[in-house]
C-alpha cells in the first residue's frame, strides 16, 4: 500500500511540476549601452514570455546622435570607408540573428558571437540581461 501511494505521489509530482519553465510569463524590456558609454548607441529589447518560454524578441540598436536605428542601410554613414562598411554589415547580421538564436536555445549563455559582430552581441546580451533582471 505504501509503495502504491509513493508511486501516485511521484506521478502527481511529475505531472504538476513546472521545472521546464525557466522564465516568468510577461512582457519585458531592457535598454543597455553594454559599456559603450563613449558612443551614441544603445540597444533595446522587448521580450514576451509565455508558459515559461521566450516566444518573441524584438531587438534594435539606436544611434542617439543621428536619431536613426542601426539597420541594413546604416553603412551609408561610412561611404568610402570599406572597413566600417564591412563592420556595419557584420554587426547587422548579429542584430538579426541573435534574437532567433535566443528563441531557439532559450538560454543567453548558449548564444555564440558571430565573428566580427561582437559589438552587437555585447549590446544584445546586456539589454536582454537588463530586461530579464530578477526573472
C-alpha positions as CSV (number, residue, x, y, z in Angstrom):
1,X,0.0,0.0,0.0
2,X,2.8,2.5,0.9
3,X,4.5,1.7,-2.4
4,X,1.4,2.5,-4.4
5,X,0.9,5.7,-2.5
6,X,4.5,6.6,-3.2
7,X,4.0,5.9,-6.9
8,X,0.9,8.1,-7.1
9,X,2.5,11.0,-5.3
10,X,5.6,10.7,-7.6
11,X,3.4,10.7,-10.7
12,X,1.4,13.6,-9.4
13,X,4.7,15.4,-8.8
14,X,6.0,14.8,-12.3
15,X,2.7,15.9,-13.9
16,X,2.3,19.1,-11.9
17,X,5.9,20.2,-11.6
18,X,6.8,23.0,-13.9
19,X,10.5,22.6,-13.9
20,X,10.8,23.4,-17.6
21,X,9.6,26.9,-17.0
22,X,12.8,28.9,-17.0
23,X,11.2,32.4,-17.0
24,X,8.2,34.1,-15.5
25,X,5.4,34.9,-18.0
26,X,5.1,38.5,-19.0
27,X,6.3,41.3,-21.2
28,X,9.8,42.7,-20.5
29,X,12.0,45.4,-22.0
30,X,15.6,46.4,-21.4
31,X,17.9,49.1,-22.6
32,X,21.7,49.0,-22.5
33,X,24.8,50.5,-23.9
34,X,26.9,47.5,-22.8
35,X,29.8,49.6,-21.6
36,X,30.0,51.6,-24.9
37,X,29.3,54.8,-23.0
38,X,31.6,56.9,-25.2
39,X,29.4,56.0,-28.2
40,X,25.9,57.3,-29.0
41,X,24.4,53.8,-29.4
42,X,22.1,51.9,-27.2
43,X,20.3,48.6,-27.6
44,X,16.7,47.9,-26.7
45,X,15.0,44.5,-26.4
46,X,11.3,43.7,-26.0
47,X,10.7,40.1,-24.8
48,X,7.5,38.2,-24.5
49,X,7.4,35.1,-22.3
50,X,4.5,32.6,-22.3
51,X,4.4,29.3,-20.4
52,X,7.9,30.0,-19.1
53,X,9.5,30.2,-22.6
54,X,10.6,33.2,-24.6
55,X,8.2,33.4,-27.6
56,X,9.1,36.8,-29.1
57,X,12.0,39.1,-29.1
58,X,12.5,42.5,-30.8
59,X,16.0,43.9,-30.8
60,X,17.0,47.3,-32.1
61,X,20.1,49.5,-31.8
62,X,19.6,53.2,-31.8
63,X,22.1,55.9,-32.8
64,X,21.1,58.8,-30.5
65,X,23.3,61.3,-32.2
66,X,21.9,60.7,-35.7
67,X,18.5,59.8,-34.4
68,X,18.3,56.7,-36.6
69,X,18.2,52.9,-36.0
70,X,21.1,50.8,-36.8
71,X,19.9,48.7,-39.8
72,X,21.0,47.3,-43.1
73,X,21.3,50.8,-44.5
74,X,23.4,52.3,-41.7
75,X,26.6,51.8,-43.7
76,X,25.6,54.9,-45.8
77,X,27.2,56.9,-43.0
78,X,30.6,55.4,-43.8
79,X,30.7,55.8,-47.6
80,X,34.3,55.4,-48.7
81,X,35.4,53.6,-45.5
82,X,35.3,49.9,-46.6
83,X,36.4,48.7,-43.1
84,X,33.5,50.4,-41.4
85,X,31.0,49.4,-44.1
86,X,32.0,45.7,-43.6
87,X,31.7,46.2,-39.8
88,X,28.2,47.5,-40.3
89,X,27.2,44.5,-42.4
90,X,28.6,42.0,-40.0
91,X,27.0,43.6,-37.0
92,X,23.7,43.9,-38.8
93,X,23.9,40.1,-39.3
94,X,24.2,39.8,-35.5
95,X,21.3,42.2,-34.8
96,X,19.1,39.9,-37.0
97,X,20.4,36.6,-35.8
98,X,20.9,36.9,-32.0
99,X,17.2,37.1,-31.2
100,X,16.5,34.0,-33.3
101,X,19.2,32.1,-31.5
102,X,17.9,33.1,-28.1
103,X,14.4,31.9,-29.2
104,X,15.9,28.6,-30.3
105,X,18.0,27.9,-27.2
106,X,16.1,29.8,-24.5
107,X,19.4,30.5,-22.9
108,X,21.5,33.6,-23.3
109,X,24.7,31.7,-22.5
110,X,24.2,29.4,-25.4
111,X,24.4,32.2,-28.0
112,X,27.7,32.3,-29.8
113,X,29.1,35.5,-31.1
114,X,29.3,36.0,-34.8
115,X,32.9,36.7,-35.8
116,X,33.2,40.4,-36.3
117,X,29.9,41.2,-34.6
118,X,31.0,41.5,-31.0
119,X,29.6,45.0,-30.7
120,X,26.0,44.0,-31.5
121,X,26.5,40.8,-29.4
122,X,27.5,42.7,-26.3
123,X,24.7,45.2,-26.7
124,X,22.2,42.4,-27.2
125,X,23.4,40.4,-24.2
126,X,23.4,43.5,-21.9
127,X,19.9,44.6,-23.0
128,X,18.5,41.0,-22.5
129,X,20.1,40.8,-19.1
130,X,18.5,44.2,-18.2
131,X,15.1,43.0,-19.4
132,X,15.2,39.7,-17.5
133,X,16.8,41.1,-14.4
134,X,15.2,39.4,-11.4
135,X,13.3,37.0,-13.6
